Amino acid sequence: MRVDGSDWQVMAGSTSKLTLTRKQEEAIIALLAARSVEEAARVAGVGTRSLYRWMKEPGFDAAYREAKRAAFGQSITQLHRLASAAVATLGEVMSDPATPPATRVRAADSILNQTAKAIEIESVEARVSAVERILERATSGSNRHLSLAS
């Protein structure tokens, strides 16, 4: 992903069924990279009030959320690539007898906390997926029932 966030169309655009104007697409790119809505409006060449209004529109909001998810996904991919080195560094610090005990304890605590968080996240993701599958089956089943009754 480029620093300016402009790869979101490649990452998210293929799944989006929304039609945005070129200015709205530029505003989304600017929102991904800017520090504030005002800065994003300036970069995109639109009024701040217009950008705030667009952000309240369901179509723009959905496209913006999709772009944020895509950008966040890229960040997660980068974190995955760096995670092994980070864990190795923490392990080295924790295992090095020359490291002060307080630092070793912080490294060990960090490893344990991050492991617990990862397990918890995986558990929540699995449960959410199961609920989504159940809802999908229930929805598709009720849709079939409705179409047969029509």
FIKOLZA-1660 file (N, C-alpha, C; in steps of 0.1 Angstrom, whole numbers, plus 5000, padded with zeros to 4 digits):
% residues 150
   i   px   py   pz ch aa at
   1 5008 4988 5000  A  M  N
   1 5000 5000 5000  A  M CA
   1 5009 5012 5000  A  M  C
   2 5006 5022 4992  A  R  N
   2 5013 5034 4991  A  R CA
   2 5010 5043 5003  A  R  C
   3 5019 5051 5007  A  V  N
   3 5017 5060 5018  A  V CA
   3 5004 5068 5017  A  V  C
   4 5001 5073 5005  A  D  N
   4 4989 5081 5003  A  D CA
   4 4976 5073 5003  A  D  C
   5 4976 5060 5005  A  G  N
   5 4964 5052 5006  A  G CA
   5 4957 5050 4992  A  G  C
   6 4964 5053 4981  A  S  N
   6 4957 5053 4968  A  S CA
   6 4955 5039 4963  A  S  C
   7 4960 5028 4969  A  D  N
   7 4958 5015 4965  A  D CA
   7 4945 5009 4970  A  D  C
   8 4937 5017 4977  A  W  N
   8 4925 5011 4982  A  W CA
   8 4915 5006 4971  A  W  C
   9 4915 5013 4960  A  Q  N
   9 4906 5009 4949  A  Q CA
   9 4910 4995 4945  A  Q  C
  10 4922 4992 4944  A  V  N
  10 4927 4978 4940  A  V CA
  10 4922 4968 4950  A  V  C
  11 4924 4972 4963  A  M  N
  11 4922 4962 4974  A  M CA
  11 4907 4961 4976  A  M  C
  12 4899 4972 4975  A  A  N
  12 4885 4972 4979  A  A CA
  12 4876 4974 4968  A  A  C
  13 4880 4980 4957  A  G  N
  13 4872 4983 4946  A  G CA
  13 4865 4972 4939  A  G  C
  14 4871 4960 4938  A  S  N
  14 4866 4949 4931  A  S CA
  14 4853 4944 4938  A  S  C
  15 4852 4946 4951  A  T  N
  15 4840 4941 4959  A  T CA
  15 4830 4952 4960  A  T  C
  16 4833 4964 4958  A  S  N
  16 4824 4975 4960  A  S CA
  16 4814 4976 4948  A  S  C
  17 4801 4977 4951  A  K  N
  17 4791 4978 4941  A  K CA
  17 4786 4993 4941  A  K  C
  18 4793 5002 4948  A  L  N
  18 4789 5015 4949  A  L CA
  18 4795 5024 4938  A  L  C
  19 4787 5034 4934  A  T  N
  19 4792 5044 4924  A  T CA
  19 4795 5057 4931  A  T  C
  20 4808 5060 4931  A  L  N
  20 4812 5073 4936  A  L CA
  20 4817 5082 4925  A  L  C
  21 4816 5095 4927  A  T  N
  21 4822 5104 4918  A  T CA
  21 4837 5104 4920  A  T  C
  22 4844 5109 4910  A  R  N
  22 4859 5110 4911  A  R CA
  22 4863 5118 4923  A  R  C
  23 4856 5129 4926  A  K  N
  23 4860 5137 4938  A  K CA
  23 4857 5129 4951  A  K  C
  24 4847 5121 4951  A  Q  N
  24 4845 5113 4963  A  Q CA
  24 4855 5102 4965  A  Q  C
  25 4860 5096 4954  A  E  N
  25 4871 5087 4955  A  E CA
  25 4884 5094 4960  A  E  C
  26 4886 5106 4954  A  E  N
  26 4898 5113 4959  A  E CA
  26 4897 5117 4974  A  E  C
  27 4884 5120 4978  A  A  N
  27 4882 5123 4992  A  A CA
  27 4885 5111 5001  A  A  C
  28 4881 5099 4997  A  I  N
  28 4884 5087 5004  A  I CA
  28 4899 5085 5006  A  I  C
  29 4906 5087 4994  A  I  N
  29 4920 5085 4995  A  I CA
  29 4926 5095 5004  A  I  C
  30 4922 5107 5004  A  A  N
  30 4927 5118 5013  A  A CA
  30 4923 5115 5027  A  A  C
  31 4911 5110 5030  A  L  N
  31 4908 5106 5044  A  L CA
  31 4917 5095 5049  A  L  C
  32 4921 5086 5041  A  L  N
  32 4930 5076 5045  A  L CA
  32 4944 5081 5049  A  L  C
  33 4948 5091 5043  A  A  N
  33 4961 5096 5045  A  A CA
  33 4962 5108 5054  A  A  C
  34 4951 5116 5055  A  A  N
  34 4952 5129 5062  A  A CA
  34 4950 5127 5077  A  A  C
  35 4954 5137 5085  A  R  N
  35 4953 5137 5099  A  R CA
  35 4940 5142 5104  A  R  C
  36 4932 5149 5095  A  S  N
  36 4919 5154 5099  A  S CA
  36 4910 5155 5087  A  S  C
  37 4898 5156 5090  A  V  N
  37 4888 5157 5079  A  V CA
  37 4891 5170 5071  A  V  C
  38 4894 5181 5078  A  E  N
  38 4897 5194 5072  A  E CA
  38 4909 5192 5062  A  E  C
  39 4919 5186 5066  A  E  N
  39 4931 5183 5058  A  E CA
  39 4927 5175 5046  A  E  C
  40 4919 5165 5048  A  A  N
  40 4915 5156 5037  A  A CA
  40 4907 5164 5027  A  A  C
  41 4898 5173 5032  A  A  N
  41 4890 5181 5022  A  A CA
  41 4899 5190 5014  A  A  C
  42 4909 5196 5020  A  R  N
  42 4919 5205 5013  A  R CA
  42 4926 5197 5003  A  R  C
  43 4931 5185 5006  A  V  N
  43 4939 5177 4997  A  V CA
  43 4930 5172 4985  A  V  C
  44 4918 5169 4988  A  A  N
  44 4909 5164 4978  A  A CA
  44 4903 5175 4969  A  A  C
  45 4904 5187 4974  A  G  N
  45 4899 5199 4967  A  G CA
  45 4884 5200 4968  A  G  C
  46 4879 5196 4980  A  V  N
  46 4864 5198 4982  A  V CA
  46 4862 5206 4995  A  V  C
  47 4851 5211 4997  A  G  N
  47 4848 5219 5009  A  G CA
  47 4846 5209 5021  A  G  C
  48 4850 5214 5032  A  T  N
  48 4849 5206 5044  A  T CA
  48 4835 5202 5047  A  T  C
  49 4825 5211 5045  A  R  N
  49 4811 5208 5048  A  R CA
  49 4806 5197 5038  A  R  C
  50 4811 5198 5026  A  S  N
  50 4807 5188 5016  A  S CA
  50 4812 5174 5020  A  S  C
  51 4825 5174 5025  A  L  N
  51 4831 5161 5029  A  L CA
  51 4823 5155 5041  A  L  C
  52 4820 5164 5051  A  Y  N
  52 4812 5159 5062  A  Y CA
  52 4799 5154 5058  A  Y  C
  53 4792 5161 5048  A  R  N
  53 4779 5156 5043  A  R CA
  53 4781 5143 5036  A  R  C
  54 4791 5141 5028  A  W  N
  54 4793 5128 5021  A  W CA
  54 4795 5117 5031  A  W  C
  55 4803 5120 5042  A  M  N
  55 4805 5110 5052  A  M CA
  55 4793 5105 5059  A  M  C
  56 4782 5113 5058  A  K  N
  56 4769 5109 5064  A  K CA
  56 4761 5101 5054  A  K  C
  57 4765 5101 5041  A  E  N
  57 4757 5094 5031  A  E CA
  57 4761 5079 5032  A  E  C
  58 4751 5070 5032  A  P  N
  58 4753 5056 5033  A  P CA
  58 4763 5050 5023  A  P  C
  59 4762 5054 5010  A  G  N
  59 4771 5048 5000  A  G CA
  59 4785 5053 5002  A  G  C
  60 4788 5065 5005  A  F  N
  60 4801 5071 5007  A  F CA
  60 4807 5064 5020  A  F  C
  61 4798 5064 5030  A  D  N
  61 4803 5058 5043  A  D CA
  61 4807 5043 5041  A  D  C
  62 4799 5036 5034  A  A  N
  62 4802 5022 5031  A  A CA
  62 4816 5020 5024  A  A  C
  63 4818 5029 5014  A  A  N
  63 4830 5028 5006  A  A CA
  63 4842 5032 5014  A  A  C
  64 4840 5042 5023  A  Y  N
  64 4851 5047 5032  A  Y CA
  64 4854 5036 5042  A  Y  C
  65 4844 5030 5048  A  R  N
  65 4847 5019 5057  A  R CA
  65 4854 5007 5050  A  R  C
  66 4850 5004 5038  A  E  N
  66 4856 4993 5030  A  E CA
  66 4871 4997 5027  A  E  C
  67 4873 5009 5024  A  A  N
  67 4887 5013 5021  A  A CA
  67 4896 5013 5034  A  A  C
  68 4890 5017 5045  A  K  N
  68 4897 5016 5058  A  K CA
  68 4900 5001 5062  A  K  C
  69 4891 4992 5059  A  R  N
  69 4893 4978 5062  A  R CA
  69 4904 4973 5053  A  R  C
  70 4904 4977 5041  A  A  N
  70 4915 4972 5031  A  A CA
  70 4928 4978 5036  A  A  C
  71 4929 4991 5039  A  A  N
  71 4941 4996 5044  A  A CA
  71 4946 4990 5057  A  A  C
  72 4937 4987 5066  A  F  N
  72 4940 4981 5078  A  F CA
  72 4945 4967 5076  A  F  C
  73 4939 4960 5066  A  G  N
  73 4944 4947 5063  A  G CA
  73 4958 4946 5058  A  G  C
  74 4962 4957 5050  A  Q  N
  74 4976 4958 5046  A  Q CA
  74 4985 4960 5058  A  Q  C
  75 4981 4968 5068  A  S  N
  75 4989 4970 5080  A  S CA
  75 4990 4957 5088  A  S  C
  76 4980 4949 5088  A  I  N
  76 4981 4936 5095  A  I CA
  76 4991 4927 5088  A  I  C
  77 4990 4927 5075  A  T  N
  77 5000 4919 5067  A  T CA
  77 5014 4923 5071  A  T  C
  78 5017 4936 5072  A  Q  N
  78 5030 4941 5075  A  Q CA
  78 5034 4936 5089  A  Q  C
  79 5024 4937 5099  A  L  N
  79 5027 4933 5112  A  L CA
  79 5030 4918 5113  A  L  C
  80 5023 4910 5105  A  H  N
  80 5026 4895 5104  A  H CA
  80 5040 4893 5100  A  H  C
  81 5045 4901 5090  A  R  N
  81 5059 4899 5085  A  R CA
  81 5069 4903 5096  A  R  C
  82 5066 4913 5104  A  L  N
  82 5075 4917 5114  A  L CA
  82 5074 4910 5127  A  L  C
  83 5063 4902 5129  A  A  N
  83 5060 4896 5142  A  A CA
  83 5071 4886 5146  A  A  C
  84 5076 4878 5136  A  S  N
  84 5087 4868 5140  A  S CA
  84 5099 4875 5145  A  S  C
  85 5103 4886 5139  A  A  N
  85 5115 4893 5143  A  A CA
  85 5112 4899 5157  A  A  C
  86 5100 4904 5159  A  A  N
  86 5097 4911 5172  A  A CA
  86 5097 4900 5183  A  A  C
  87 5091 4889 5181  A  V  N
  87 5091 4878 5191  A  V CA
  87 5106 4873 5193  A  V  C
  88 5114 4872 5183  A  A  N
  88 5128 4868 5185  A  A CA
  88 5135 4878 5193  A  A  C
  89 5133 4891 5191  A  T  N
  89 5139 4901 5198  A  T CA
  89 5135 4901 5213  A  T  C
  90 5122 4899 5215  A  L  N
  90 5117 4898 5229  A  L CA
  90 5123 4886 5236  A  L  C
  91 5124 4875 5228  A  G  N
  91 5130 4863 5234  A  G CA
  91 5144 4864 5237  A  G  C
  92 5152 4871 5229  A  E  N
  92 5166 4874 5232  A  E CA
  92 5168 4882 5244  A  E  C
  93 5160 4893 5245  A  V  N
  93 5160 4902 5257  A  V CA
  93 5157 4894 5269  A  V  C
  94 5146 4886 5268  A  M  N
  94 5142 4878 5280  A  M CA
  94 5152 4868 5284  A  M  C
  95 5159 4862 5275  A  S  N
  95 5168 4851 5278  A  S CA
  95 5183 4856 5281  A  S  C
  96 5186 4868 5278  A  D  N
  96 5199 4873 5280  A  D CA
  96 5202 4876 5294  A  D  C
  97 5211 4869 5301  A  P  N
  97 5214 4871 5315  A  P CA
  97 5220 4885 5318  A  P  C
  98 5225 4892 5307  A  A  N
  98 5231 4905 5309  A  A CA
  98 5220 4916 5309  A  A  C
  99 5208 4912 5305  A  T  N
  99 5197 4922 5305  A  T CA
  99 5192 4924 5319  A  T  C
 100 5189 4936 5323  A  P  N
 100 5184 4938 5337  A  P CA
 100 5171 4930 5339  A  P  C
 101 5170 4925 5351  A  P  N
 101 5158 4916 5354  A  P CA
 101 5145 4923 5351  A  P  C
 102 5143 4936 5354  A  A  N
 102 5130 4943 5351  A  A CA
 102 5127 4943 5336  A  A  C
 103 5137 4944 5328  A  T  N
 103 5135 4944 5314  A  T CA
 103 5132 4930 5309  A  T  C
 104 5138 4920 5315  A  R  N
 104 5135 4906 5311  A  R CA
 104 5121 4903 5315  A  R  C
 105 5117 4907 5326  A  V  N
 105 5103 4905 5331  A  V CA
 105 5093 4912 5321  A  V  C
 106 5096 4924 5317  A  R  N
 106 5087 4931 5308  A  R CA
 106 5086 4924 5295  A  R  C
 107 5098 4919 5290  A  A  N
 107 5098 4911 5277  A  A CA
 107 5089 4899 5279  A  A  C
 108 5091 4891 5290  A  A  N
 108 5083 4879 5292  A  A CA
 108 5068 4882 5293  A  A  C
 109 5065 4893 5300  A  D  N
 109 5051 4897 5302  A  D CA
 109 5045 4901 5288  A  D  C
 110 5053 4908 5280  A  S  N
 110 5048 4912 5267  A  S CA
 110 5045 4900 5258  A  S  C
 111 5054 4890 5259  A  I  N
 111 5051 4877 5251  A  I CA
 111 5039 4870 5256  A  I  C
 112 5037 4869 5269  A  L  N
 112 5025 4863 5274  A  L CA
 112 5012 4870 5271  A  L  C
 113 5013 4883 5272  A  N  N
 113 5001 4891 5269  A  N CA
 113 4997 4891 5255  A  N  C
 114 5007 4892 5246  A  Q  N
 114 5004 4891 5232  A  Q CA
 114 4999 4878 5227  A  Q  C
 115 5004 4867 5233  A  T  N
 115 4999 4854 5231  A  T CA
 115 4985 4852 5235  A  T  C
 116 4982 4857 5247  A  A  N
 116 4968 4856 5252  A  A CA
 116 4958 4864 5243  A  A  C
 117 4962 4876 5239  A  K  N
 117 4954 4884 5230  A  K CA
 117 4952 4876 5217  A  K  C
 118 4962 4870 5211  A  A  N
 118 4961 4863 5198  A  A CA
 118 4951 4852 5200  A  A  C
 119 4952 4845 5210  A  I  N
 119 4943 4833 5213  A  I CA
 119 4928 4838 5214  A  I  C
 120 4927 4849 5221  A  E  N
 120 4913 4855 5223  A  E CA
 120 4908 4859 5210  A  E  C
 121 4915 4866 5202  A  I  N
 121 4911 4871 5189  A  I CA
 121 4907 4859 5180  A  I  C
 122 4915 4849 5180  A  E  N
 122 4912 4837 5171  A  E CA
 122 4899 4831 5176  A  E  C
 123 4896 4831 5189  A  S  N
 123 4884 4825 5194  A  S CA
 123 4872 4833 5190  A  S  C
 124 4873 4846 5192  A  V  N
 124 4862 4855 5188  A  V CA
 124 4859 4854 5173  A  V  C
 125 4870 4854 5165  A  E  N
 125 4868 4853 5150  A  E CA
 125 4861 4840 5147  A  E  C
 126 4865 4829 5153  A  A  N
 126 4858 4816 5151  A  A CA
 126 4843 4816 5155  A  A  C
 127 4840 4823 5166  A  R  N
 127 4826 4824 5170  A  R CA
 127 4818 4832 5161  A  R  C
 128 4824 4844 5157  A  V  N
 128 4817 4853 5148  A  V CA
 128 4814 4845 5134  A  V  C
 129 4824 4838 5129  A  S  N
 129 4822 4831 5117  A  S CA
 129 4811 4821 5118  A  S  C
 130 4810 4814 5129  A  A  N
 130 4800 4804 5132  A  A CA
 130 4786 4811 5132  A  A  C
 131 4785 4822 5138  A  V  N
 131 4773 4829 5139  A  V CA
 131 4769 4834 5125  A  V  C
 132 4779 4839 5117  A  E  N
 132 4776 4843 5104  A  E CA
 132 4771 4832 5095  A  E  C
 133 4777 4820 5096  A  R  N
 133 4772 4808 5089  A  R CA
 133 4758 4805 5092  A  R  C
 134 4755 4805 5105  A  I  N
 134 4741 4802 5110  A  I CA
 134 4731 4812 5104  A  I  C
 135 4735 4825 5105  A  L  N
 135 4726 4835 5100  A  L CA
 135 4724 4834 5084  A  L  C
 136 4735 4831 5077  A  E  N
 136 4734 4829 5063  A  E CA
 136 4725 4817 5059  A  E  C
 137 4726 4806 5067  A  R  N
 137 4717 4795 5064  A  R CA
 137 4703 4799 5067  A  R  C
 138 4701 4806 5078  A  A  N
 138 4687 4810 5082  A  A CA
 138 4681 4819 5072  A  A  C
 139 4689 4829 5068  A  T  N
 139 4684 4839 5058  A  T CA
 139 4681 4832 5045  A  T  C
 140 4690 4824 5040  A  S  N
 140 4688 4817 5027  A  S CA
 140 4677 4807 5028  A  S  C
 141 4675 4801 5039  A  G  N
 141 4664 4792 5041  A  G CA
 141 4650 4800 5041  A  G  C
 142 4650 4811 5048  A  S  N
 142 4637 4819 5049  A  S CA
 142 4635 4825 5035  A  S  C
 143 4645 4829 5028  A  N  N
 143 4643 4834 5014  A  N CA
 143 4637 4824 5005  A  N  C
 144 4642 4811 5006  A  R  N
 144 4636 4801 4998  A  R CA
 144 4622 4798 5001  A  R  C
 145 4619 4799 5014  A  H  N
 145 4605 4797 5019  A  H CA
 145 4596 4808 5014  A  H  C
 146 4601 4820 5014  A  L  N
 146 4593 4832 5009  A  L CA
 146 4591 4830 4994  A  L  C
 147 4601 4826 4987  A  S  N
 147 4599 4826 4972  A  S CA
 147 4590 4814 4968  A  S  C
 148 4590 4804 4976  A  L  N
 148 4580 4793 4973  A  L CA
 148 4566 4797 4976  A  L  C
 149 4564 4805 4986  A  A  N
 149 4551 4810 4990  A  A CA
 149 4545 4820 4980  A  A  C
 150 4554 4827 4973  A  S  N
 150 4549 4838 4964  A  S CA
 150 4542 4833 4952  A  S  C
% end
